C-alpha cells in the first residue's frame, strides 16, 4: 500500500475519532443540531415532492416560518385574507356572527396555549399582575352564615389555564409580557385558518378533540388533535379567551375589512372559544361570539396573548 493510501485511511479514522469526541463533548446540543438539520431536510424534501407541509408542522420542526424566527411559545400567522363570521355551511349561526365576510390581517404571533397558572403567578411575583379572584370564583358553597364561591383543586394546578381573572388583569399580563390581547379577528383567524372551517380541526364536531363537557379545566395542550391549521391549541373548549375588542352584536355589518379593532363604544368585551363546562358543540365553534362585562371573572374565563410580527 502506498504512503498516500495509508495516510488517507489514517485521516479518515482520525476524523471519525474527532467527530465522536465532539459529539460526546457537545452532548444534547450537538445531537439536537443534527436532528434539527435532518428534520429541516425532511421538510424541504417533502416540499420538493409536492407535499404541502402544514404551517404548524413546519414551525414545530424548524422554529421558523417563512424564515421568520417565532418567539418561544407562540405561533406565526402570516398576513393575508381569511373568512370571518358564520360559514354558510354552518346551520348553527347566531345573528351576531353575520354576515360572513373576508378580512385582511397583517402578520402576527399568537400564544400556542392559554396562559397558565404558573405563568400568571410569575407575573404576580414580579409585580406586573394582581392576584386572581380565587376566593370569589367557582362553585357556590355554604359557609357558616354566608355563601362563597371557591374553585376546585384542579383549577389552581400550574399547567392549567389561569382563570378567575377579569379583562383588565388579562390585559395587564399581556402588557407585562410585551404582548397584547388578540383582537377578535386575530383570535378567529388563528382558530380556523383561511378556509372558514367551523371547528379548529375541520367542519365536523368531535368531542375527543376538545376540553369539553368536563368537571374542570384541563392541562393546556391536552388535545393536540384539536389544533388549528396554524398549530394553536385549545381554541375550542377549556376556557373562554378574553379578546381586546369591545363587543357589539351588529359590528360585522360595519367593520373594517383590514385589521378590524372592534366596536368603538360598548360596555362589554369579547370572549371567544367556549370552555370546559360547555355542553353544546355550537358554543365552541370558531365563529361563536360571547361577551361579558370587563370587570367580571369566572372559573371558565382565561386568555392568551398576541404580538405583531415584523414587516
C-alpha positions as CSV (number, residue, x, y, z in Angstrom):
1,X,0.0,0.0,0.0
2,X,1.3,3.4,-0.9
3,X,2.1,6.0,1.8
4,X,-0.7,8.2,0.3
5,X,-3.2,5.4,0.7
6,X,-2.1,4.8,4.3
7,X,-2.3,8.5,5.2
8,X,-5.8,8.8,3.7
9,X,-7.0,5.8,5.7
10,X,-5.5,7.2,8.8
11,X,-7.0,10.6,8.2
12,X,-10.5,9.1,7.9
13,X,-10.0,7.1,11.0
14,X,-8.8,10.1,13.0
15,X,-11.7,12.1,11.5
16,X,-14.2,9.7,13.0
17,X,-12.5,9.8,16.3
18,X,-12.6,13.6,16.4
19,X,-16.3,13.6,15.5
20,X,-17.0,11.1,18.2
21,X,-15.2,13.3,20.7
22,X,-17.1,16.4,19.6
23,X,-20.4,14.6,19.9
24,X,-19.6,13.5,23.5
25,X,-18.4,17.0,24.4
26,X,-21.4,18.7,22.8
27,X,-23.9,16.3,24.3
28,X,-27.5,17.0,23.7
29,X,-26.9,20.3,21.9
30,X,-25.0,18.6,19.1
31,X,-27.5,15.8,18.8
32,X,-30.3,18.4,18.7
33,X,-28.5,20.3,16.0
34,X,-28.0,17.2,13.9
35,X,-31.6,16.2,14.5
36,X,-32.9,19.6,13.5
37,X,-30.9,19.6,10.3
38,X,-32.3,16.2,9.5
39,X,-35.9,17.4,10.2
40,X,-35.4,20.5,8.1
41,X,-34.1,18.4,5.3
42,X,-37.3,16.3,5.6
43,X,-39.4,19.5,5.2
44,X,-37.5,20.6,2.1
45,X,-37.6,17.0,0.6
46,X,-41.4,16.7,1.1
47,X,-42.0,20.2,-0.3
48,X,-39.9,19.2,-3.4
49,X,-42.1,16.1,-3.8
50,X,-45.2,18.2,-3.9
51,X,-46.4,17.6,-0.3
52,X,-47.7,20.8,1.3
53,X,-46.1,20.8,4.8
54,X,-48.7,22.3,7.2
55,X,-47.6,25.6,8.9
56,X,-48.0,24.1,12.3
57,X,-45.7,21.2,11.4
58,X,-43.1,23.4,9.8
59,X,-43.0,25.7,12.9
60,X,-42.7,22.7,15.2
61,X,-39.8,21.3,13.2
62,X,-37.8,24.4,12.4
63,X,-38.8,27.1,14.9
64,X,-39.3,29.5,12.0
65,X,-41.9,30.2,9.3
66,X,-41.0,31.9,6.0
67,X,-37.6,32.5,7.5
68,X,-39.0,34.5,10.4
69,X,-38.0,33.4,13.9
70,X,-41.0,32.5,16.1
71,X,-40.9,33.6,19.7
72,X,-41.0,30.8,22.3
73,X,-44.4,29.5,23.0
74,X,-46.0,31.4,20.1
75,X,-47.0,30.5,16.5
76,X,-46.8,32.7,13.4
77,X,-49.9,33.6,11.5
78,X,-49.0,35.1,8.1
79,X,-50.5,38.2,6.6
80,X,-53.5,37.7,4.3
81,X,-57.2,37.3,3.9
82,X,-59.5,34.9,5.8
83,X,-63.2,34.2,6.1
84,X,-64.7,35.6,9.3
85,X,-68.1,35.0,10.7
86,X,-70.5,32.1,10.5
87,X,-69.9,29.9,7.4
88,X,-72.8,29.2,5.0
89,X,-72.1,25.5,5.8
90,X,-72.9,26.1,9.5
91,X,-76.6,25.8,10.4
92,X,-76.0,27.0,14.0
93,X,-75.3,30.6,13.3
94,X,-76.4,33.4,15.5
95,X,-77.2,36.9,14.2
96,X,-74.1,38.3,15.9
97,X,-71.9,36.1,13.7
98,X,-73.0,37.5,10.4
99,X,-72.5,38.4,7.8
100,X,-69.8,36.0,6.6
101,X,-67.1,38.3,5.3
102,X,-63.5,38.5,4.2
103,X,-60.9,40.2,6.4
104,X,-57.3,41.0,5.8
105,X,-54.8,40.9,8.8
106,X,-51.2,41.8,9.0
107,X,-48.9,39.1,10.1
108,X,-48.8,38.4,13.9
109,X,-47.8,35.9,16.5
110,X,-50.3,34.3,19.0
111,X,-49.6,32.1,22.0
112,X,-49.9,28.4,21.2
113,X,-51.5,27.8,24.6
114,X,-53.6,29.7,27.0
115,X,-51.6,31.5,29.8
116,X,-51.2,29.0,32.6
117,X,-51.5,29.4,36.4
118,X,-47.7,29.2,36.8
119,X,-47.1,31.8,34.1
120,X,-49.6,34.2,35.6
121,X,-48.1,33.5,39.1
122,X,-44.7,34.7,37.9
123,X,-46.3,38.0,36.7
124,X,-47.8,38.4,40.2
125,X,-44.5,37.7,41.9
126,X,-42.8,40.3,39.7
127,X,-45.4,43.0,40.5
128,X,-46.9,43.1,37.0
129,X,-50.2,41.4,37.8
130,X,-52.7,41.3,40.7
131,X,-53.9,38.0,42.3
132,X,-56.7,36.1,40.6
133,X,-60.0,36.3,42.4
134,X,-59.7,32.7,43.8
135,X,-61.9,33.4,46.8
136,X,-64.8,34.6,44.8
137,X,-64.8,32.4,41.8
138,X,-66.1,29.0,41.0
139,X,-68.9,26.9,42.6
140,X,-71.2,28.3,45.3
141,X,-70.5,26.7,48.7
142,X,-72.3,27.3,52.1
143,X,-70.4,28.8,54.9
144,X,-71.5,29.4,58.5
145,X,-73.5,32.4,57.7
146,X,-72.9,33.3,54.0
147,X,-72.2,31.8,50.6
148,X,-68.8,31.9,48.9
149,X,-67.6,30.8,45.5
150,X,-64.5,28.6,45.6
151,X,-62.5,26.9,42.9
152,X,-61.7,23.2,43.0
153,X,-58.1,21.9,43.3
154,X,-57.6,21.3,39.6
155,X,-58.1,24.9,38.7
156,X,-55.0,26.0,40.6
157,X,-52.6,23.5,39.1
158,X,-49.6,25.1,37.4
159,X,-50.1,23.7,33.9
160,X,-53.8,24.5,33.8
161,X,-55.0,27.8,32.2
162,X,-55.3,30.7,34.6
163,X,-59.0,31.5,35.4
164,X,-60.8,33.9,37.7
165,X,-59.2,36.9,36.1
166,X,-61.1,39.9,34.6
167,X,-60.3,41.7,31.3
168,X,-58.0,44.2,32.9
169,X,-56.0,41.5,34.6
170,X,-55.6,39.6,31.4
171,X,-54.6,42.8,29.6
172,X,-52.1,43.7,32.3
173,X,-50.4,40.3,31.9
174,X,-50.1,40.6,28.2
175,X,-48.7,44.1,28.6
176,X,-46.2,42.9,31.2
177,X,-45.0,40.2,28.8
178,X,-44.5,42.6,25.9
179,X,-47.6,41.5,24.1
180,X,-51.3,42.4,23.8
181,X,-54.6,40.6,24.0
182,X,-55.5,39.4,20.5
183,X,-58.2,41.2,18.6
184,X,-61.3,39.2,17.9
185,X,-60.2,38.9,14.2
186,X,-56.7,37.7,15.2
187,X,-58.2,35.1,17.5
188,X,-60.6,33.8,14.8
189,X,-58.0,33.6,12.1
190,X,-55.7,31.7,14.4
191,X,-58.5,29.3,15.3
192,X,-59.8,28.5,11.8
193,X,-57.2,29.4,9.2
194,X,-58.4,30.8,5.8
195,X,-61.0,28.2,4.7
196,X,-63.8,29.2,7.0
197,X,-63.9,25.9,8.9
198,X,-66.5,25.5,11.7
199,X,-64.1,24.0,14.3
200,X,-60.3,24.3,14.5
201,X,-59.8,20.8,13.1
202,X,-62.5,20.9,10.4
203,X,-66.2,21.1,9.8
204,X,-67.3,18.0,11.8
205,X,-67.8,18.0,15.5
206,X,-65.5,15.7,17.5
207,X,-65.7,15.8,21.3
208,X,-62.4,13.9,21.6
209,X,-60.5,16.9,20.3
210,X,-61.5,19.5,22.9
211,X,-61.7,20.0,26.7
212,X,-65.5,20.0,26.6
213,X,-68.2,18.9,29.0
214,X,-65.7,18.4,31.8
215,X,-65.8,19.0,35.6
216,X,-62.8,21.4,35.5
217,X,-60.2,22.9,33.3
218,X,-57.7,20.6,31.5
219,X,-53.9,21.0,31.3
220,X,-53.1,23.2,28.4
221,X,-52.3,21.4,25.2
222,X,-54.1,18.2,26.2
223,X,-55.8,17.8,22.9
224,X,-53.2,18.2,20.1
225,X,-55.5,16.5,17.6
226,X,-57.8,19.6,18.0
227,X,-55.1,22.0,16.9
228,X,-55.9,24.8,14.4
229,X,-54.3,24.9,11.0
230,X,-51.5,27.1,12.5
231,X,-51.0,24.7,15.4
232,X,-52.8,26.8,18.1
233,X,-54.2,24.7,20.8
234,X,-57.4,24.8,22.9
235,X,-59.2,27.2,20.6
236,X,-62.3,25.1,21.2
237,X,-63.1,24.5,24.9
238,X,-61.0,24.7,28.1
239,X,-61.5,28.4,28.8
240,X,-63.2,31.3,27.0
241,X,-60.5,33.7,25.9
242,X,-60.7,37.4,26.6
243,X,-60.1,39.5,23.4
244,X,-59.0,43.1,23.1
245,X,-62.2,44.3,21.4
246,X,-65.3,45.9,22.7
247,X,-68.4,43.8,21.8
248,X,-71.3,44.8,19.5
249,X,-73.7,42.3,18.2
250,X,-74.1,44.2,14.9
251,X,-70.4,45.0,14.5
252,X,-69.8,42.8,11.4
253,X,-72.2,44.9,9.3
254,X,-69.9,47.9,9.5
255,X,-66.5,46.5,10.5
256,X,-63.4,47.4,8.5
257,X,-62.0,44.7,6.2
258,X,-58.4,45.4,7.1
259,X,-57.3,44.7,10.7
260,X,-60.6,45.4,12.4
261,X,-60.3,46.6,16.1
262,X,-63.8,46.1,17.4
263,X,-66.7,48.4,18.3
264,X,-65.7,52.0,19.3
265,X,-68.2,52.1,22.3
266,X,-69.7,49.4,24.4
267,X,-70.0,48.2,27.9
268,X,-68.9,44.6,27.1
269,X,-65.7,42.9,26.0
270,X,-65.4,39.9,23.6
271,X,-64.8,36.4,24.7
272,X,-64.1,33.5,22.3
273,X,-63.7,29.7,22.2
274,X,-66.0,28.1,24.7
275,X,-64.9,26.3,27.8
276,X,-64.5,23.1,29.8
277,X,-68.1,23.4,31.0
278,X,-69.6,23.9,27.5
279,X,-72.1,21.2,26.8
280,X,-73.4,22.3,23.4
281,X,-71.0,22.0,20.4
282,X,-72.2,25.3,18.9
283,X,-70.5,27.1,21.9
284,X,-67.1,26.0,20.7
285,X,-67.3,26.8,17.0
286,X,-64.6,29.1,15.6
287,X,-67.2,31.9,14.8
288,X,-69.0,31.8,18.1
289,X,-69.1,35.2,19.8
290,X,-69.6,35.8,23.5
291,X,-69.5,39.0,25.6
292,X,-69.0,40.0,29.2
293,X,-68.7,43.0,31.5
294,X,-64.9,43.6,31.6
295,X,-64.8,43.7,35.4
296,X,-66.4,40.2,35.8
297,X,-64.5,37.0,36.1
298,X,-65.4,33.3,36.1
299,X,-63.6,29.9,36.6
300,X,-64.1,29.4,32.8
301,X,-62.6,32.8,31.6
302,X,-58.9,32.8,30.6
303,X,-56.8,34.3,27.9
304,X,-53.8,34.1,25.6
305,X,-51.7,36.9,24.1
306,X,-50.6,38.1,20.7
307,X,-47.9,40.3,19.2
308,X,-47.5,41.9,15.8
309,X,-44.8,40.3,13.6
310,X,-42.1,42.3,11.9
311,X,-42.9,43.6,8.4
